[in-house]
Amino acid sequence: MKRSDLIAAIAAESGCSKKDVDAMLEAFCSVATDALRQRDPIVLKGFGTLSPREQNSRPARNPKTGEVVVIPKRLSVKFSVGKYLFEDLNK
């Protein structure tokens, strides 16, 4: 599902305009990004949790040249599915 499809589906389900839903989705993404940068998890009870996860730097190999390069330390996000979403998907 693309962003535009998600906006259209939420607008149809909620009765809000696509413009309002787009603004809310943009605000959610902004707030969630800020929280994850500060290492705070986003918990949507029953749906799931977005947790920030630090990945240490590590060596890797360029497949074209064979040169060893170092991938720097970085922050990624892990999604853990919530109980109700898991149960609903596996009916």
MODELLER restraints for C-alpha pairs under 7 A, 6 or more apart:
rsr = mdl.restraints
at = mdl.atoms
rsr.add(forms.Gaussian(group=physical.xy_distance, feature=features.Distance(at['CA:7:A'], at['CA:18:A']), mean=6.11, stdev=0.5))
rsr.add(forms.Gaussian(group=physical.xy_distance, feature=features.Distance(at['CA:7:A'], at['CA:21:A']), mean=6.04, stdev=0.5))
rsr.add(forms.Gaussian(group=physical.xy_distance, feature=features.Distance(at['CA:7:A'], at['CA:22:A']), mean=6.17, stdev=0.5))
rsr.add(forms.Gaussian(group=physical.xy_distance, feature=features.Distance(at['CA:8:A'], at['CA:18:A']), mean=6.18, stdev=0.5))
rsr.add(forms.Gaussian(group=physical.xy_distance, feature=features.Distance(at['CA:11:A'], at['CA:17:A']), mean=5.64, stdev=0.5))
rsr.add(forms.Gaussian(group=physical.xy_distance, feature=features.Distance(at['CA:11:A'], at['CA:18:A']), mean=5.44, stdev=0.5))
rsr.add(forms.Gaussian(group=physical.xy_distance, feature=features.Distance(at['CA:11:A'], at['CA:21:A']), mean=6.23, stdev=0.5))
rsr.add(forms.Gaussian(group=physical.xy_distance, feature=features.Distance(at['CA:32:A'], at['CA:42:A']), mean=6.86, stdev=0.5))
rsr.add(forms.Gaussian(group=physical.xy_distance, feature=features.Distance(at['CA:36:A'], at['CA:52:A']), mean=5.61, stdev=0.5))
rsr.add(forms.Gaussian(group=physical.xy_distance, feature=features.Distance(at['CA:39:A'], at['CA:52:A']), mean=5.59, stdev=0.5))
rsr.add(forms.Gaussian(group=physical.xy_distance, feature=features.Distance(at['CA:40:A'], at['CA:52:A']), mean=6.97, stdev=0.5))
rsr.add(forms.Gaussian(group=physical.xy_distance, feature=features.Distance(at['CA:41:A'], at['CA:49:A']), mean=6.78, stdev=0.5))
rsr.add(forms.Gaussian(group=physical.xy_distance, feature=features.Distance(at['CA:41:A'], at['CA:50:A']), mean=5.59, stdev=0.5))
rsr.add(forms.Gaussian(group=physical.xy_distance, feature=features.Distance(at['CA:41:A'], at['CA:51:A']), mean=4.47, stdev=0.5))
rsr.add(forms.Gaussian(group=physical.xy_distance, feature=features.Distance(at['CA:41:A'], at['CA:52:A']), mean=6.28, stdev=0.5))
rsr.add(forms.Gaussian(group=physical.xy_distance, feature=features.Distance(at['CA:42:A'], at['CA:49:A']), mean=5.55, stdev=0.5))
rsr.add(forms.Gaussian(group=physical.xy_distance, feature=features.Distance(at['CA:42:A'], at['CA:50:A']), mean=5.02, stdev=0.5))
rsr.add(forms.Gaussian(group=physical.xy_distance, feature=features.Distance(at['CA:42:A'], at['CA:51:A']), mean=6.53, stdev=0.5))
rsr.add(forms.Gaussian(group=physical.xy_distance, feature=features.Distance(at['CA:43:A'], at['CA:49:A']), mean=4.49, stdev=0.5))
rsr.add(forms.Gaussian(group=physical.xy_distance, feature=features.Distance(at['CA:43:A'], at['CA:50:A']), mean=6.57, stdev=0.5))
rsr.add(forms.Gaussian(group=physical.xy_distance, feature=features.Distance(at['CA:45:A'], at['CA:82:A']), mean=6.76, stdev=0.5))
rsr.add(forms.Gaussian(group=physical.xy_distance, feature=features.Distance(at['CA:46:A'], at['CA:82:A']), mean=4.62, stdev=0.5))
rsr.add(forms.Gaussian(group=physical.xy_distance, feature=features.Distance(at['CA:46:A'], at['CA:83:A']), mean=5.41, stdev=0.5))
rsr.add(forms.Gaussian(group=physical.xy_distance, feature=features.Distance(at['CA:46:A'], at['CA:84:A']), mean=4.78, stdev=0.5))
rsr.add(forms.Gaussian(group=physical.xy_distance, feature=features.Distance(at['CA:46:A'], at['CA:85:A']), mean=6.16, stdev=0.5))
rsr.add(forms.Gaussian(group=physical.xy_distance, feature=features.Distance(at['CA:47:A'], at['CA:81:A']), mean=6.20, stdev=0.5))
rsr.add(forms.Gaussian(group=physical.xy_distance, feature=features.Distance(at['CA:47:A'], at['CA:82:A']), mean=4.49, stdev=0.5))
rsr.add(forms.Gaussian(group=physical.xy_distance, feature=features.Distance(at['CA:47:A'], at['CA:84:A']), mean=6.36, stdev=0.5))
rsr.add(forms.Gaussian(group=physical.xy_distance, feature=features.Distance(at['CA:47:A'], at['CA:85:A']), mean=5.16, stdev=0.5))
rsr.add(forms.Gaussian(group=physical.xy_distance, feature=features.Distance(at['CA:48:A'], at['CA:79:A']), mean=6.81, stdev=0.5))
rsr.add(forms.Gaussian(group=physical.xy_distance, feature=features.Distance(at['CA:48:A'], at['CA:80:A']), mean=5.42, stdev=0.5))
rsr.add(forms.Gaussian(group=physical.xy_distance, feature=features.Distance(at['CA:48:A'], at['CA:81:A']), mean=4.27, stdev=0.5))
rsr.add(forms.Gaussian(group=physical.xy_distance, feature=features.Distance(at['CA:48:A'], at['CA:82:A']), mean=3.97, stdev=0.5))
rsr.add(forms.Gaussian(group=physical.xy_distance, feature=features.Distance(at['CA:49:A'], at['CA:79:A']), mean=5.62, stdev=0.5))
rsr.add(forms.Gaussian(group=physical.xy_distance, feature=features.Distance(at['CA:49:A'], at['CA:80:A']), mean=5.18, stdev=0.5))
rsr.add(forms.Gaussian(group=physical.xy_distance, feature=features.Distance(at['CA:49:A'], at['CA:81:A']), mean=6.60, stdev=0.5))
rsr.add(forms.Gaussian(group=physical.xy_distance, feature=features.Distance(at['CA:50:A'], at['CA:77:A']), mean=6.33, stdev=0.5))
rsr.add(forms.Gaussian(group=physical.xy_distance, feature=features.Distance(at['CA:50:A'], at['CA:78:A']), mean=5.68, stdev=0.5))
rsr.add(forms.Gaussian(group=physical.xy_distance, feature=features.Distance(at['CA:50:A'], at['CA:79:A']), mean=4.66, stdev=0.5))
rsr.add(forms.Gaussian(group=physical.xy_distance, feature=features.Distance(at['CA:50:A'], at['CA:80:A']), mean=6.63, stdev=0.5))
rsr.add(forms.Gaussian(group=physical.xy_distance, feature=features.Distance(at['CA:51:A'], at['CA:77:A']), mean=5.55, stdev=0.5))
rsr.add(forms.Gaussian(group=physical.xy_distance, feature=features.Distance(at['CA:51:A'], at['CA:78:A']), mean=5.18, stdev=0.5))
rsr.add(forms.Gaussian(group=physical.xy_distance, feature=features.Distance(at['CA:51:A'], at['CA:79:A']), mean=6.41, stdev=0.5))
rsr.add(forms.Gaussian(group=physical.xy_distance, feature=features.Distance(at['CA:52:A'], at['CA:75:A']), mean=6.66, stdev=0.5))
rsr.add(forms.Gaussian(group=physical.xy_distance, feature=features.Distance(at['CA:52:A'], at['CA:76:A']), mean=5.87, stdev=0.5))
rsr.add(forms.Gaussian(group=physical.xy_distance, feature=features.Distance(at['CA:52:A'], at['CA:77:A']), mean=4.61, stdev=0.5))
rsr.add(forms.Gaussian(group=physical.xy_distance, feature=features.Distance(at['CA:52:A'], at['CA:78:A']), mean=6.37, stdev=0.5))
rsr.add(forms.Gaussian(group=physical.xy_distance, feature=features.Distance(at['CA:53:A'], at['CA:75:A']), mean=5.67, stdev=0.5))
rsr.add(forms.Gaussian(group=physical.xy_distance, feature=features.Distance(at['CA:53:A'], at['CA:76:A']), mean=5.16, stdev=0.5))
rsr.add(forms.Gaussian(group=physical.xy_distance, feature=features.Distance(at['CA:53:A'], at['CA:77:A']), mean=5.58, stdev=0.5))
rsr.add(forms.Gaussian(group=physical.xy_distance, feature=features.Distance(at['CA:53:A'], at['CA:78:A']), mean=6.62, stdev=0.5))
rsr.add(forms.Gaussian(group=physical.xy_distance, feature=features.Distance(at['CA:54:A'], at['CA:74:A']), mean=5.88, stdev=0.5))
rsr.add(forms.Gaussian(group=physical.xy_distance, feature=features.Distance(at['CA:54:A'], at['CA:75:A']), mean=4.54, stdev=0.5))
rsr.add(forms.Gaussian(group=physical.xy_distance, feature=features.Distance(at['CA:54:A'], at['CA:76:A']), mean=6.21, stdev=0.5))
rsr.add(forms.Gaussian(group=physical.xy_distance, feature=features.Distance(at['CA:55:A'], at['CA:73:A']), mean=5.67, stdev=0.5))
rsr.add(forms.Gaussian(group=physical.xy_distance, feature=features.Distance(at['CA:55:A'], at['CA:74:A']), mean=5.35, stdev=0.5))
rsr.add(forms.Gaussian(group=physical.xy_distance, feature=features.Distance(at['CA:55:A'], at['CA:75:A']), mean=6.03, stdev=0.5))
rsr.add(forms.Gaussian(group=physical.xy_distance, feature=features.Distance(at['CA:56:A'], at['CA:73:A']), mean=4.56, stdev=0.5))
rsr.add(forms.Gaussian(group=physical.xy_distance, feature=features.Distance(at['CA:56:A'], at['CA:74:A']), mean=6.73, stdev=0.5))
rsr.add(forms.Gaussian(group=physical.xy_distance, feature=features.Distance(at['CA:57:A'], at['CA:70:A']), mean=6.76, stdev=0.5))
rsr.add(forms.Gaussian(group=physical.xy_distance, feature=features.Distance(at['CA:57:A'], at['CA:71:A']), mean=5.36, stdev=0.5))
rsr.add(forms.Gaussian(group=physical.xy_distance, feature=features.Distance(at['CA:57:A'], at['CA:72:A']), mean=4.40, stdev=0.5))
rsr.add(forms.Gaussian(group=physical.xy_distance, feature=features.Distance(at['CA:57:A'], at['CA:73:A']), mean=4.11, stdev=0.5))
rsr.add(forms.Gaussian(group=physical.xy_distance, feature=features.Distance(at['CA:58:A'], at['CA:70:A']), mean=5.64, stdev=0.5))
rsr.add(forms.Gaussian(group=physical.xy_distance, feature=features.Distance(at['CA:58:A'], at['CA:71:A']), mean=5.35, stdev=0.5))
rsr.add(forms.Gaussian(group=physical.xy_distance, feature=features.Distance(at['CA:58:A'], at['CA:72:A']), mean=6.82, stdev=0.5))
rsr.add(forms.Gaussian(group=physical.xy_distance, feature=features.Distance(at['CA:59:A'], at['CA:68:A']), mean=6.60, stdev=0.5))
rsr.add(forms.Gaussian(group=physical.xy_distance, feature=features.Distance(at['CA:59:A'], at['CA:69:A']), mean=5.73, stdev=0.5))
rsr.add(forms.Gaussian(group=physical.xy_distance, feature=features.Distance(at['CA:59:A'], at['CA:70:A']), mean=4.41, stdev=0.5))
rsr.add(forms.Gaussian(group=physical.xy_distance, feature=features.Distance(at['CA:59:A'], at['CA:71:A']), mean=6.04, stdev=0.5))
rsr.add(forms.Gaussian(group=physical.xy_distance, feature=features.Distance(at['CA:60:A'], at['CA:68:A']), mean=5.67, stdev=0.5))
rsr.add(forms.Gaussian(group=physical.xy_distance, feature=features.Distance(at['CA:60:A'], at['CA:69:A']), mean=5.36, stdev=0.5))
rsr.add(forms.Gaussian(group=physical.xy_distance, feature=features.Distance(at['CA:60:A'], at['CA:70:A']), mean=5.98, stdev=0.5))
rsr.add(forms.Gaussian(group=physical.xy_distance, feature=features.Distance(at['CA:60:A'], at['CA:71:A']), mean=6.68, stdev=0.5))
rsr.add(forms.Gaussian(group=physical.xy_distance, feature=features.Distance(at['CA:61:A'], at['CA:67:A']), mean=5.60, stdev=0.5))
rsr.add(forms.Gaussian(group=physical.xy_distance, feature=features.Distance(at['CA:61:A'], at['CA:68:A']), mean=4.47, stdev=0.5))
rsr.add(forms.Gaussian(group=physical.xy_distance, feature=features.Distance(at['CA:61:A'], at['CA:69:A']), mean=5.91, stdev=0.5))
rsr.add(forms.Gaussian(group=physical.xy_distance, feature=features.Distance(at['CA:62:A'], at['CA:68:A']), mean=6.35, stdev=0.5))
rsr.add(forms.Gaussian(group=physical.xy_distance, feature=features.Distance(at['CA:62:A'], at['CA:69:A']), mean=7.00, stdev=0.5))
